[in-house]
Amino acid sequence: MTMPDLTTLRQDIDQLNRELEHLLIKRFALVKQVAAHKARTQQPVCDPQREAAILAQLGQSTPELQPALQAIFQTIMTQSRTLEQTLLTKEEP
């Protein structure tokens, strides 16, 4: 079996990037709903226990990728908190 050429590999990565972008857009739409719920129930933006649990689950099946996955998800969660905080600030009188 022959190895795919670099162009093909990059096309596959580009496709995955588009899929990841789509999933992140869906995730941020849910974050907006979470922010609205937190505003109604007066909950804080940050939930350190939930974030720690999410990070602990990452990479269990591929330990060699765990640091990279945790770094990526840490960034995603940071951006999610930023979005939530922005939305909550807009709702304040």
PyMOL Python script that loads the backbone (N, CA, C, O; Angstrom):
from pymol import cmd

cmd.read_pdbstr("""\
ATOM      1  N   MET A   1       0.856  -1.175   0.000  1.00  0.00           N
ATOM      2  CA  MET A   1       0.000   0.000   0.000  1.00  0.00           C
ATOM      3  C   MET A   1       0.902   1.238   0.000  1.00  0.00           C
ATOM      4  O   MET A   1       1.882   1.310   0.741  1.00  0.00           O
ATOM      5  N   THR A   2       0.553   2.197  -0.836  1.00  0.00           N
ATOM      6  CA  THR A   2       1.382   3.395  -0.954  1.00  0.00           C
ATOM      7  C   THR A   2       0.910   4.475   0.012  1.00  0.00           C
ATOM      8  O   THR A   2      -0.266   4.571   0.364  1.00  0.00           O
ATOM      9  N   MET A   3       1.860   5.263   0.413  1.00  0.00           N
ATOM     10  CA  MET A   3       1.594   6.385   1.315  1.00  0.00           C
ATOM     11  C   MET A   3       0.961   7.522   0.518  1.00  0.00           C
ATOM     12  O   MET A   3       1.417   7.830  -0.583  1.00  0.00           O
ATOM     13  N   PRO A   4      -0.105   8.162   1.070  1.00  0.00           N
ATOM     14  CA  PRO A   4      -0.685   9.307   0.362  1.00  0.00           C
ATOM     15  C   PRO A   4       0.352  10.418   0.215  1.00  0.00           C
ATOM     16  O   PRO A   4       1.247  10.572   1.046  1.00  0.00           O
ATOM     17  N   ASP A   5       0.209  11.181  -0.858  1.00  0.00           N
ATOM     18  CA  ASP A   5       1.162  12.278  -1.044  1.00  0.00           C
ATOM     19  C   ASP A   5       0.799  13.451  -0.128  1.00  0.00           C
ATOM     20  O   ASP A   5      -0.278  13.483   0.467  1.00  0.00           O
ATOM     21  N   LEU A   6       1.708  14.397  -0.033  1.00  0.00           N
ATOM     22  CA  LEU A   6       1.544  15.528   0.880  1.00  0.00           C
ATOM     23  C   LEU A   6       0.288  16.336   0.566  1.00  0.00           C
ATOM     24  O   LEU A   6      -0.405  16.786   1.479  1.00  0.00           O
ATOM     25  N   THR A   7      -0.003  16.520  -0.703  1.00  0.00           N
ATOM     26  CA  THR A   7      -1.196  17.283  -1.093  1.00  0.00           C
ATOM     27  C   THR A   7      -2.456  16.609  -0.578  1.00  0.00           C
ATOM     28  O   THR A   7      -3.351  17.274  -0.056  1.00  0.00           O
ATOM     29  N   THR A   8      -2.530  15.307  -0.720  1.00  0.00           N
ATOM     30  CA  THR A   8      -3.695  14.561  -0.244  1.00  0.00           C
ATOM     31  C   THR A   8      -3.812  14.646   1.273  1.00  0.00           C
ATOM     32  O   THR A   8      -4.902  14.854   1.807  1.00  0.00           O
ATOM     33  N   LEU A   9      -2.700  14.487   1.957  1.00  0.00           N
ATOM     34  CA  LEU A   9      -2.710  14.589   3.418  1.00  0.00           C
ATOM     35  C   LEU A   9      -3.180  15.973   3.865  1.00  0.00           C
ATOM     36  O   LEU A   9      -3.964  16.095   4.806  1.00  0.00           O
ATOM     37  N   ARG A  10      -2.702  17.002   3.192  1.00  0.00           N
ATOM     38  CA  ARG A  10      -3.111  18.370   3.551  1.00  0.00           C
ATOM     39  C   ARG A  10      -4.584  18.613   3.245  1.00  0.00           C
ATOM     40  O   ARG A  10      -5.260  19.332   3.981  1.00  0.00           O
ATOM     41  N   GLN A  11      -5.081  18.025   2.173  1.00  0.00           N
ATOM     42  CA  GLN A  11      -6.507  18.151   1.864  1.00  0.00           C
ATOM     43  C   GLN A  11      -7.343  17.491   2.960  1.00  0.00           C
ATOM     44  O   GLN A  11      -8.386  18.011   3.357  1.00  0.00           O
ATOM     45  N   ASP A  12      -6.875  16.348   3.437  1.00  0.00           N
ATOM     46  CA  ASP A  12      -7.575  15.671   4.533  1.00  0.00           C
ATOM     47  C   ASP A  12      -7.561  16.534   5.798  1.00  0.00           C
ATOM     48  O   ASP A  12      -8.572  16.638   6.494  1.00  0.00           O
ATOM     49  N   ILE A  13      -6.429  17.142   6.087  1.00  0.00           N
ATOM     50  CA  ILE A  13      -6.335  18.032   7.254  1.00  0.00           C
ATOM     51  C   ILE A  13      -7.252  19.236   7.076  1.00  0.00           C
ATOM     52  O   ILE A  13      -7.922  19.647   8.023  1.00  0.00           O
ATOM     53  N   ASP A  14      -7.290  19.803   5.878  1.00  0.00           N
ATOM     54  CA  ASP A  14      -8.176  20.943   5.612  1.00  0.00           C
ATOM     55  C   ASP A  14      -9.634  20.567   5.850  1.00  0.00           C
ATOM     56  O   ASP A  14     -10.398  21.355   6.408  1.00  0.00           O
ATOM     57  N   GLN A  15     -10.020  19.366   5.427  1.00  0.00           N
ATOM     58  CA  GLN A  15     -11.386  18.899   5.643  1.00  0.00           C
ATOM     59  C   GLN A  15     -11.673  18.771   7.144  1.00  0.00           C
ATOM     60  O   GLN A  15     -12.729  19.188   7.620  1.00  0.00           O
ATOM     61  N   LEU A  16     -10.735  18.198   7.869  1.00  0.00           N
ATOM     62  CA  LEU A  16     -10.909  18.083   9.317  1.00  0.00           C
ATOM     63  C   LEU A  16     -10.983  19.457   9.975  1.00  0.00           C
ATOM     64  O   LEU A  16     -11.754  19.651  10.916  1.00  0.00           O
ATOM     65  N   ASN A  17     -10.199  20.402   9.496  1.00  0.00           N
ATOM     66  CA  ASN A  17     -10.258  21.770  10.030  1.00  0.00           C
ATOM     67  C   ASN A  17     -11.643  22.372   9.839  1.00  0.00           C
ATOM     68  O   ASN A  17     -12.158  23.040  10.736  1.00  0.00           O
ATOM     69  N   ARG A  18     -12.249  22.142   8.677  1.00  0.00           N
ATOM     70  CA  ARG A  18     -13.605  22.653   8.428  1.00  0.00           C
ATOM     71  C   ARG A  18     -14.602  21.992   9.384  1.00  0.00           C
ATOM     72  O   ARG A  18     -15.496  22.652   9.912  1.00  0.00           O
ATOM     73  N   GLU A  19     -14.439  20.691   9.599  1.00  0.00           N
ATOM     74  CA  GLU A  19     -15.323  19.979  10.517  1.00  0.00           C
ATOM     75  C   GLU A  19     -15.146  20.486  11.949  1.00  0.00           C
ATOM     76  O   GLU A  19     -16.125  20.692  12.665  1.00  0.00           O
ATOM     77  N   LEU A  20     -13.902  20.683  12.359  1.00  0.00           N
ATOM     78  CA  LEU A  20     -13.635  21.219  13.694  1.00  0.00           C
ATOM     79  C   LEU A  20     -14.239  22.611  13.860  1.00  0.00           C
ATOM     80  O   LEU A  20     -14.824  22.924  14.897  1.00  0.00           O
ATOM     81  N   GLU A  21     -14.091  23.438  12.834  1.00  0.00           N
ATOM     82  CA  GLU A  21     -14.673  24.782  12.890  1.00  0.00           C
ATOM     83  C   GLU A  21     -16.184  24.693  13.083  1.00  0.00           C
ATOM     84  O   GLU A  21     -16.751  25.409  13.909  1.00  0.00           O
ATOM     85  N   HIS A  22     -16.832  23.821  12.325  1.00  0.00           N
ATOM     86  CA  HIS A  22     -18.280  23.651  12.434  1.00  0.00           C
ATOM     87  C   HIS A  22     -18.662  23.202  13.852  1.00  0.00           C
ATOM     88  O   HIS A  22     -19.613  23.722  14.436  1.00  0.00           O
ATOM     89  N   LEU A  23     -17.926  22.252  14.392  1.00  0.00           N
ATOM     90  CA  LEU A  23     -18.210  21.768  15.741  1.00  0.00           C
ATOM     91  C   LEU A  23     -17.979  22.853  16.791  1.00  0.00           C
ATOM     92  O   LEU A  23     -18.740  22.956  17.753  1.00  0.00           O
ATOM     93  N   LEU A  24     -16.950  23.649  16.613  1.00  0.00           N
ATOM     94  CA  LEU A  24     -16.691  24.736  17.561  1.00  0.00           C
ATOM     95  C   LEU A  24     -17.784  25.795  17.502  1.00  0.00           C
ATOM     96  O   LEU A  24     -18.173  26.344  18.533  1.00  0.00           O
ATOM     97  N   ILE A  25     -18.278  26.084  16.311  1.00  0.00           N
ATOM     98  CA  ILE A  25     -19.392  27.033  16.181  1.00  0.00           C
ATOM     99  C   ILE A  25     -20.612  26.504  16.927  1.00  0.00           C
ATOM    100  O   ILE A  25     -21.282  27.258  17.632  1.00  0.00           O
ATOM    101  N   LYS A  26     -20.904  25.211  16.776  1.00  0.00           N
ATOM    102  CA  LYS A  26     -22.014  24.595  17.506  1.00  0.00           C
ATOM    103  C   LYS A  26     -21.771  24.657  19.014  1.00  0.00           C
ATOM    104  O   LYS A  26     -22.695  24.908  19.788  1.00  0.00           O
ATOM    105  N   ARG A  27     -20.527  24.428  19.424  1.00  0.00           N
ATOM    106  CA  ARG A  27     -20.190  24.468  20.849  1.00  0.00           C
ATOM    107  C   ARG A  27     -20.409  25.875  21.406  1.00  0.00           C
ATOM    108  O   ARG A  27     -20.974  26.036  22.487  1.00  0.00           O
ATOM    109  N   PHE A  28     -19.960  26.892  20.667  1.00  0.00           N
ATOM    110  CA  PHE A  28     -20.131  28.259  21.148  1.00  0.00           C
ATOM    111  C   PHE A  28     -21.605  28.667  21.173  1.00  0.00           C
ATOM    112  O   PHE A  28     -21.994  29.494  21.997  1.00  0.00           O
ATOM    113  N   ALA A  29     -22.423  28.110  20.299  1.00  0.00           N
ATOM    114  CA  ALA A  29     -23.864  28.366  20.366  1.00  0.00           C
ATOM    115  C   ALA A  29     -24.425  27.808  21.677  1.00  0.00           C
ATOM    116  O   ALA A  29     -25.280  28.429  22.308  1.00  0.00           O
ATOM    117  N   LEU A  30     -23.941  26.642  22.078  1.00  0.00           N
ATOM    118  CA  LEU A  30     -24.359  26.074  23.357  1.00  0.00           C
ATOM    119  C   LEU A  30     -23.829  26.898  24.529  1.00  0.00           C
ATOM    120  O   LEU A  30     -24.516  27.058  25.537  1.00  0.00           O
ATOM    121  N   VAL A  31     -22.630  27.412  24.400  1.00  0.00           N
ATOM    122  CA  VAL A  31     -22.057  28.270  25.444  1.00  0.00           C
ATOM    123  C   VAL A  31     -22.947  29.492  25.657  1.00  0.00           C
ATOM    124  O   VAL A  31     -23.137  29.929  26.792  1.00  0.00           O
ATOM    125  N   LYS A  32     -23.490  30.040  24.583  1.00  0.00           N
ATOM    126  CA  LYS A  32     -24.399  31.185  24.713  1.00  0.00           C
ATOM    127  C   LYS A  32     -25.631  30.801  25.527  1.00  0.00           C
ATOM    128  O   LYS A  32     -26.108  31.586  26.346  1.00  0.00           O
ATOM    129  N   GLN A  33     -26.144  29.595  25.300  1.00  0.00           N
ATOM    130  CA  GLN A  33     -27.291  29.120  26.072  1.00  0.00           C
ATOM    131  C   GLN A  33     -26.914  28.912  27.537  1.00  0.00           C
ATOM    132  O   GLN A  33     -27.697  29.220  28.436  1.00  0.00           O
ATOM    133  N   VAL A  34     -25.717  28.391  27.770  1.00  0.00           N
ATOM    134  CA  VAL A  34     -25.226  28.211  29.140  1.00  0.00           C
ATOM    135  C   VAL A  34     -25.128  29.568  29.833  1.00  0.00           C
ATOM    136  O   VAL A  34     -25.515  29.702  30.994  1.00  0.00           O
ATOM    137  N   ALA A  35     -24.616  30.564  29.133  1.00  0.00           N
ATOM    138  CA  ALA A  35     -24.494  31.910  29.709  1.00  0.00           C
ATOM    139  C   ALA A  35     -25.864  32.454  30.097  1.00  0.00           C
ATOM    140  O   ALA A  35     -26.014  33.056  31.160  1.00  0.00           O
ATOM    141  N   ALA A  36     -26.857  32.247  29.249  1.00  0.00           N
ATOM    142  CA  ALA A  36     -28.211  32.715  29.554  1.00  0.00           C
ATOM    143  C   ALA A  36     -28.747  32.007  30.798  1.00  0.00           C
ATOM    144  O   ALA A  36     -29.372  32.633  31.655  1.00  0.00           O
ATOM    145  N   HIS A  37     -28.500  30.710  30.891  1.00  0.00           N
ATOM    146  CA  HIS A  37     -28.944  29.954  32.068  1.00  0.00           C
ATOM    147  C   HIS A  37     -28.241  30.463  33.328  1.00  0.00           C
ATOM    148  O   HIS A  37     -28.875  30.661  34.365  1.00  0.00           O
ATOM    149  N   LYS A  38     -26.936  30.670  33.228  1.00  0.00           N
ATOM    150  CA  LYS A  38     -26.180  31.162  34.381  1.00  0.00           C
ATOM    151  C   LYS A  38     -26.644  32.557  34.792  1.00  0.00           C
ATOM    152  O   LYS A  38     -26.650  32.880  35.980  1.00  0.00           O
ATOM    153  N   ALA A  39     -27.026  33.375  33.834  1.00  0.00           N
ATOM    154  CA  ALA A  39     -27.534  34.711  34.153  1.00  0.00           C
ATOM    155  C   ALA A  39     -28.844  34.603  34.931  1.00  0.00           C
ATOM    156  O   ALA A  39     -29.049  35.310  35.918  1.00  0.00           O
ATOM    157  N   ARG A  40     -29.726  33.711  34.479  1.00  0.00           N
ATOM    158  CA  ARG A  40     -31.020  33.536  35.150  1.00  0.00           C
ATOM    159  C   ARG A  40     -30.860  32.977  36.563  1.00  0.00           C
ATOM    160  O   ARG A  40     -31.587  33.362  37.479  1.00  0.00           O
ATOM    161  N   THR A  41     -29.905  32.071  36.728  1.00  0.00           N
ATOM    162  CA  THR A  41     -29.744  31.387  38.012  1.00  0.00           C
ATOM    163  C   THR A  41     -28.614  31.969  38.860  1.00  0.00           C
ATOM    164  O   THR A  41     -28.298  31.456  39.933  1.00  0.00           O
ATOM    165  N   GLN A  42     -28.017  33.038  38.364  1.00  0.00           N
ATOM    166  CA  GLN A  42     -26.938  33.744  39.064  1.00  0.00           C
ATOM    167  C   GLN A  42     -25.787  32.812  39.454  1.00  0.00           C
ATOM    168  O   GLN A  42     -25.301  32.835  40.584  1.00  0.00           O
ATOM    169  N   GLN A  43     -25.372  32.003  38.499  1.00  0.00           N
ATOM    170  CA  GLN A  43     -24.227  31.115  38.706  1.00  0.00           C
ATOM    171  C   GLN A  43     -22.973  31.773  38.151  1.00  0.00           C
ATOM    172  O   GLN A  43     -23.050  32.563  37.210  1.00  0.00           O
ATOM    173  N   PRO A  44     -21.824  31.453  38.725  1.00  0.00           N
ATOM    174  CA  PRO A  44     -20.578  32.037  38.212  1.00  0.00           C
ATOM    175  C   PRO A  44     -20.208  31.461  36.851  1.00  0.00           C
ATOM    176  O   PRO A  44     -20.614  30.353  36.498  1.00  0.00           O
ATOM    177  N   VAL A  45     -19.442  32.219  36.105  1.00  0.00           N
ATOM    178  CA  VAL A  45     -18.994  31.772  34.785  1.00  0.00           C
ATOM    179  C   VAL A  45     -18.100  30.551  34.912  1.00  0.00           C
ATOM    180  O   VAL A  45     -18.274  29.572  34.186  1.00  0.00           O
ATOM    181  N   CYS A  46     -17.156  30.603  35.819  1.00  0.00           N
ATOM    182  CA  CYS A  46     -16.152  29.547  35.933  1.00  0.00           C
ATOM    183  C   CYS A  46     -16.617  28.437  36.877  1.00  0.00           C
ATOM    184  O   CYS A  46     -17.106  28.703  37.975  1.00  0.00           O
ATOM    185  N   ASP A  47     -16.457  27.196  36.434  1.00  0.00           N
ATOM    186  CA  ASP A  47     -16.738  26.019  37.252  1.00  0.00           C
ATOM    187  C   ASP A  47     -15.478  25.154  37.237  1.00  0.00           C
ATOM    188  O   ASP A  47     -15.364  24.242  36.418  1.00  0.00           O
ATOM    189  N   PRO A  48     -14.531  25.434  38.134  1.00  0.00           N
ATOM    190  CA  PRO A  48     -13.237  24.742  38.108  1.00  0.00           C
ATOM    191  C   PRO A  48     -13.343  23.221  38.197  1.00  0.00           C
ATOM    192  O   PRO A  48     -12.552  22.509  37.578  1.00  0.00           O
ATOM    193  N   GLN A  49     -14.316  22.717  38.964  1.00  0.00           N
ATOM    194  CA  GLN A  49     -14.459  21.261  39.082  1.00  0.00           C
ATOM    195  C   GLN A  49     -14.855  20.638  37.748  1.00  0.00           C
ATOM    196  O   GLN A  49     -14.327  19.594  37.366  1.00  0.00           O
ATOM    197  N   ARG A  50     -15.778  21.275  37.044  1.00  0.00           N
ATOM    198  CA  ARG A  50     -16.193  20.742  35.738  1.00  0.00           C
ATOM    199  C   ARG A  50     -15.030  20.786  34.762  1.00  0.00           C
ATOM    200  O   ARG A  50     -14.795  19.821  34.035  1.00  0.00           O
ATOM    201  N   GLU A  51     -14.304  21.889  34.737  1.00  0.00           N
ATOM    202  CA  GLU A  51     -13.174  22.008  33.818  1.00  0.00           C
ATOM    203  C   GLU A  51     -12.106  20.964  34.121  1.00  0.00           C
ATOM    204  O   GLU A  51     -11.540  20.369  33.203  1.00  0.00           O
ATOM    205  N   ALA A  52     -11.829  20.740  35.394  1.00  0.00           N
ATOM    206  CA  ALA A  52     -10.831  19.735  35.771  1.00  0.00           C
ATOM    207  C   ALA A  52     -11.276  18.339  35.342  1.00  0.00           C
ATOM    208  O   ALA A  52     -10.461  17.537  34.885  1.00  0.00           O
ATOM    209  N   ALA A  53     -12.568  18.051  35.488  1.00  0.00           N
ATOM    210  CA  ALA A  53     -13.090  16.746  35.083  1.00  0.00           C
ATOM    211  C   ALA A  53     -12.970  16.552  33.572  1.00  0.00           C
ATOM    212  O   ALA A  53     -12.618  15.469  33.105  1.00  0.00           O
ATOM    213  N   ILE A  54     -13.262  17.600  32.819  1.00  0.00           N
ATOM    214  CA  ILE A  54     -13.141  17.523  31.358  1.00  0.00           C
ATOM    215  C   ILE A  54     -11.694  17.258  30.972  1.00  0.00           C
ATOM    216  O   ILE A  54     -11.416  16.376  30.160  1.00  0.00           O
ATOM    217  N   LEU A  55     -10.778  18.014  31.548  1.00  0.00           N
ATOM    218  CA  LEU A  55      -9.359  17.857  31.212  1.00  0.00           C
ATOM    219  C   LEU A  55      -8.838  16.477  31.607  1.00  0.00           C
ATOM    220  O   LEU A  55      -8.012  15.903  30.898  1.00  0.00           O
ATOM    221  N   ALA A  56      -9.312  15.944  32.725  1.00  0.00           N
ATOM    222  CA  ALA A  56      -8.852  14.631  33.189  1.00  0.00           C
ATOM    223  C   ALA A  56      -9.274  13.509  32.248  1.00  0.00           C
ATOM    224  O   ALA A  56      -8.573  12.504  32.133  1.00  0.00           O
ATOM    225  N   GLN A  57     -10.414  13.668  31.574  1.00  0.00           N
ATOM    226  CA  GLN A  57     -10.911  12.627  30.670  1.00  0.00           C
ATOM    227  C   GLN A  57     -10.186  12.604  29.336  1.00  0.00           C
ATOM    228  O   GLN A  57     -10.185  11.583  28.647  1.00  0.00           O
ATOM    229  N   LEU A  58      -9.577  13.707  28.969  1.00  0.00           N
ATOM    230  CA  LEU A  58      -8.962  13.810  27.648  1.00  0.00           C
ATOM    231  C   LEU A  58      -7.719  12.942  27.537  1.00  0.00           C
ATOM    232  O   LEU A  58      -6.888  12.896  28.444  1.00  0.00           O
ATOM    233  N   GLY A  59      -7.610  12.265  26.420  1.00  0.00           N
ATOM    234  CA  GLY A  59      -6.406  11.508  26.121  1.00  0.00           C
ATOM    235  C   GLY A  59      -6.262  10.204  26.865  1.00  0.00           C
ATOM    236  O   GLY A  59      -5.176   9.623  26.876  1.00  0.00           O
ATOM    237  N   GLN A  60      -7.320   9.727  27.485  1.00  0.00           N
ATOM    238  CA  GLN A  60      -7.214   8.471  28.217  1.00  0.00           C
ATOM    239  C   GLN A  60      -6.896   7.299  27.293  1.00  0.00           C
ATOM    240  O   GLN A  60      -6.184   6.373  27.684  1.00  0.00           O
ATOM    241  N   SER A  61      -7.416   7.336  26.086  1.00  0.00           N
ATOM    242  CA  SER A  61      -7.134   6.242  25.150  1.00  0.00           C
ATOM    243  C   SER A  61      -5.841   6.464  24.373  1.00  0.00           C
ATOM    244  O   SER A  61      -5.308   5.532  23.771  1.00  0.00           O
ATOM    245  N   THR A  62      -5.340   7.690  24.384  1.00  0.00           N
ATOM    246  CA  THR A  62      -4.081   8.009  23.697  1.00  0.00           C
ATOM    247  C   THR A  62      -3.240   8.908  24.600  1.00  0.00           C
ATOM    248  O   THR A  62      -3.162  10.116  24.375  1.00  0.00           O
ATOM    249  N   PRO A  63      -2.613   8.325  25.618  1.00  0.00           N
ATOM    250  CA  PRO A  63      -1.869   9.124  26.598  1.00  0.00           C
ATOM    251  C   PRO A  63      -0.786  10.011  25.989  1.00  0.00           C
ATOM    252  O   PRO A  63      -0.474  11.071  26.532  1.00  0.00           O
ATOM    253  N   GLU A  64      -0.213   9.584  24.868  1.00  0.00           N
ATOM    254  CA  GLU A  64       0.836  10.403  24.250  1.00  0.00           C
ATOM    255  C   GLU A  64       0.289  11.724  23.711  1.00  0.00           C
ATOM    256  O   GLU A  64       1.049  12.670  23.505  1.00  0.00           O
ATOM    257  N   LEU A  65      -1.019  11.794  23.482  1.00  0.00           N
ATOM    258  CA  LEU A  65      -1.649  13.022  22.985  1.00  0.00           C
ATOM    259  C   LEU A  65      -2.296  13.846  24.097  1.00  0.00           C
ATOM    260  O   LEU A  65      -2.779  14.952  23.854  1.00  0.00           O
ATOM    261  N   GLN A  66      -2.305  13.308  25.310  1.00  0.00           N
ATOM    262  CA  GLN A  66      -2.997  13.983  26.406  1.00  0.00           C
ATOM    263  C   GLN A  66      -2.543  15.426  26.624  1.00  0.00           C
ATOM    264  O   GLN A  66      -3.398  16.303  26.745  1.00  0.00           O
ATOM    265  N   PRO A  67      -1.240  15.715  26.680  1.00  0.00           N
ATOM    266  CA  PRO A  67      -0.847  17.118  26.887  1.00  0.00           C
ATOM    267  C   PRO A  67      -1.355  18.051  25.786  1.00  0.00           C
ATOM    268  O   PRO A  67      -1.799  19.163  26.072  1.00  0.00           O
ATOM    269  N   ALA A  68      -1.293  17.607  24.541  1.00  0.00           N
ATOM    270  CA  ALA A  68      -1.767  18.442  23.435  1.00  0.00           C
ATOM    271  C   ALA A  68      -3.277  18.640  23.515  1.00  0.00           C
ATOM    272  O   ALA A  68      -3.771  19.753  23.339  1.00  0.00           O
ATOM    273  N   LEU A  69      -4.007  17.559  23.780  1.00  0.00           N
ATOM    274  CA  LEU A  69      -5.462  17.663  23.879  1.00  0.00           C
ATOM    275  C   LEU A  69      -5.869  18.566  25.039  1.00  0.00           C
ATOM    276  O   LEU A  69      -6.789  19.374  24.911  1.00  0.00           O
ATOM    277  N   GLN A  70      -5.188  18.429  26.159  1.00  0.00           N
ATOM    278  CA  GLN A  70      -5.513  19.275  27.304  1.00  0.00           C
ATOM    279  C   GLN A  70      -5.228  20.745  27.008  1.00  0.00           C
ATOM    280  O   GLN A  70      -6.000  21.618  27.403  1.00  0.00           O
ATOM    281  N   ALA A  71      -4.142  21.017  26.325  1.00  0.00           N
ATOM    282  CA  ALA A  71      -3.819  22.410  25.975  1.00  0.00           C
ATOM    283  C   ALA A  71      -4.870  22.993  25.041  1.00  0.00           C
ATOM    284  O   ALA A  71      -5.286  24.139  25.209  1.00  0.00           O
ATOM    285  N   ILE A  72      -5.296  22.214  24.064  1.00  0.00           N
ATOM    286  CA  ILE A  72      -6.312  22.674  23.116  1.00  0.00           C
ATOM    287  C   ILE A  72      -7.629  22.937  23.841  1.00  0.00           C
ATOM    288  O   ILE A  72      -8.256  23.977  23.639  1.00  0.00           O
ATOM    289  N   PHE A  73      -8.046  21.996  24.686  1.00  0.00           N
ATOM    290  CA  PHE A  73      -9.310  22.168  25.385  1.00  0.00           C
ATOM    291  C   PHE A  73      -9.239  23.266  26.436  1.00  0.00           C
ATOM    292  O   PHE A  73     -10.245  23.914  26.722  1.00  0.00           O
ATOM    293  N   GLN A  74      -8.069  23.479  27.009  1.00  0.00           N
ATOM    294  CA  GLN A  74      -7.915  24.599  27.943  1.00  0.00           C
ATOM    295  C   GLN A  74      -8.182  25.913  27.212  1.00  0.00           C
ATOM    296  O   GLN A  74      -8.841  26.806  27.745  1.00  0.00           O
ATOM    297  N   THR A  75      -7.666  26.022  25.996  1.00  0.00           N
ATOM    298  CA  THR A  75      -7.910  27.221  25.188  1.00  0.00           C
ATOM    299  C   THR A  75      -9.389  27.349  24.840  1.00  0.00           C
ATOM    300  O   THR A  75      -9.953  28.441  24.916  1.00  0.00           O
ATOM    301  N   ILE A  76     -10.013  26.249  24.462  1.00  0.00           N
ATOM    302  CA  ILE A  76     -11.444  26.274  24.138  1.00  0.00           C
ATOM    303  C   ILE A  76     -12.249  26.732  25.351  1.00  0.00           C
ATOM    304  O   ILE A  76     -13.148  27.563  25.224  1.00  0.00           O
ATOM    305  N   MET A  77     -11.928  26.194  26.524  1.00  0.00           N
ATOM    306  CA  MET A  77     -12.669  26.576  27.725  1.00  0.00           C
ATOM    307  C   MET A  77     -12.404  28.030  28.109  1.00  0.00           C
ATOM    308  O   MET A  77     -13.310  28.723  28.572  1.00  0.00           O
ATOM    309  N   THR A  78     -11.183  28.491  27.923  1.00  0.00           N
ATOM    310  CA  THR A  78     -10.871  29.899  28.196  1.00  0.00           C
ATOM    311  C   THR A  78     -11.691  30.807  27.291  1.00  0.00           C
ATOM    312  O   THR A  78     -12.254  31.799  27.754  1.00  0.00           O
ATOM    313  N   GLN A  79     -11.761  30.481  26.014  1.00  0.00           N
ATOM    314  CA  GLN A  79     -12.542  31.287  25.079  1.00  0.00           C
ATOM    315  C   GLN A  79     -14.033  31.195  25.386  1.00  0.00           C
ATOM    316  O   GLN A  79     -14.765  32.167  25.200  1.00  0.00           O
ATOM    317  N   SER A  80     -14.481  30.050  25.848  1.00  0.00           N
ATOM    318  CA  SER A  80     -15.886  29.897  26.235  1.00  0.00           C
ATOM    319  C   SER A  80     -16.213  30.785  27.428  1.00  0.00           C
ATOM    320  O   SER A  80     -17.254  31.442  27.451  1.00  0.00           O
ATOM    321  N   ARG A  81     -15.322  30.804  28.423  1.00  0.00           N
ATOM    322  CA  ARG A  81     -15.536  31.681  29.581  1.00  0.00           C
ATOM    323  C   ARG A  81     -15.539  33.143  29.167  1.00  0.00           C
ATOM    324  O   ARG A  81     -16.344  33.930  29.666  1.00  0.00           O
ATOM    325  N   THR A  82     -14.649  33.508  28.262  1.00  0.00           N
ATOM    326  CA  THR A  82     -14.598  34.888  27.776  1.00  0.00           C
ATOM    327  C   THR A  82     -15.913  35.261  27.101  1.00  0.00           C
ATOM    328  O   THR A  82     -16.447  36.346  27.333  1.00  0.00           O
ATOM    329  N   LEU A  83     -16.432  34.366  26.268  1.00  0.00           N
ATOM    330  CA  LEU A  83     -17.710  34.616  25.602  1.00  0.00           C
ATOM    331  C   LEU A  83     -18.826  34.743  26.634  1.00  0.00           C
ATOM    332  O   LEU A  83     -19.635  35.668  26.562  1.00  0.00           O
ATOM    333  N   GLU A  84     -18.874  33.824  27.587  1.00  0.00           N
ATOM    334  CA  GLU A  84     -19.898  33.895  28.631  1.00  0.00           C
ATOM    335  C   GLU A  84     -19.828  35.222  29.383  1.00  0.00           C
ATOM    336  O   GLU A  84     -20.846  35.881  29.596  1.00  0.00           O
ATOM    337  N   GLN A  85     -18.620  35.603  29.780  1.00  0.00           N
ATOM    338  CA  GLN A  85     -18.449  36.842  30.536  1.00  0.00           C
ATOM    339  C   GLN A  85     -18.902  38.049  29.717  1.00  0.00           C
ATOM    340  O   GLN A  85     -19.539  38.961  30.244  1.00  0.00           O
ATOM    341  N   THR A  86     -18.572  38.048  28.438  1.00  0.00           N
ATOM    342  CA  THR A  86     -18.993  39.138  27.552  1.00  0.00           C
ATOM    343  C   THR A  86     -20.515  39.210  27.480  1.00  0.00           C
ATOM    344  O   THR A  86     -21.096  40.292  27.563  1.00  0.00           O
ATOM    345  N   LEU A  87     -21.151  38.064  27.327  1.00  0.00           N
ATOM    346  CA  LEU A  87     -22.611  38.030  27.246  1.00  0.00           C
ATOM    347  C   LEU A  87     -23.245  38.452  28.565  1.00  0.00           C
ATOM    348  O   LEU A  87     -24.237  39.181  28.573  1.00  0.00           O
ATOM    349  N   LEU A  88     -22.682  38.003  29.671  1.00  0.00           N
ATOM    350  CA  LEU A  88     -23.238  38.366  30.975  1.00  0.00           C
ATOM    351  C   LEU A  88     -23.057  39.849  31.264  1.00  0.00           C
ATOM    352  O   LEU A  88     -23.928  40.469  31.875  1.00  0.00           O
ATOM    353  N   THR A  89     -21.954  40.419  30.839  1.00  0.00           N
ATOM    354  CA  THR A  89     -21.706  41.846  31.030  1.00  0.00           C
ATOM    355  C   THR A  89     -22.705  42.677  30.234  1.00  0.00           C
ATOM    356  O   THR A  89     -23.161  43.721  30.702  1.00  0.00           O
ATOM    357  N   LYS A  90     -23.046  42.218  29.036  1.00  0.00           N
ATOM    358  CA  LYS A  90     -24.025  42.935  28.207  1.00  0.00           C
ATOM    359  C   LYS A  90     -25.403  42.929  28.837  1.00  0.00           C
ATOM    360  O   LYS A  90     -26.182  43.861  28.640  1.00  0.00           O
ATOM    361  N   GLU A  91     -25.715  41.866  29.606  1.00  0.00           N
ATOM    362  CA  GLU A  91     -27.042  41.752  30.209  1.00  0.00           C
ATOM    363  C   GLU A  91     -27.180  42.559  31.485  1.00  0.00           C
ATOM    364  O   GLU A  91     -28.297  42.802  31.942  1.00  0.00           O
ATOM    365  N   GLU A  92     -26.060  42.981  32.071  1.00  0.00           N
ATOM    366  CA  GLU A  92     -26.136  43.763  33.304  1.00  0.00           C
ATOM    367  C   GLU A  92     -26.712  45.144  33.009  1.00  0.00           C
ATOM    368  O   GLU A  92     -26.452  45.717  31.950  1.00  0.00           O
ATOM    369  N   PRO A  93     -27.510  45.689  33.967  1.00  0.00           N
ATOM    370  CA  PRO A  93     -28.113  47.014  33.744  1.00  0.00           C
ATOM    371  C   PRO A  93     -27.095  48.125  33.723  1.00  0.00           C
ATOM    372  O   PRO A  93     -27.454  49.289  33.545  1.00  0.00           O
TER     373      PRO A  93
END
""", "prot")
cmd.dss("prot")
cmd.show_as("cartoon", "prot")
cmd.util.cbc("prot")
cmd.orient("prot")
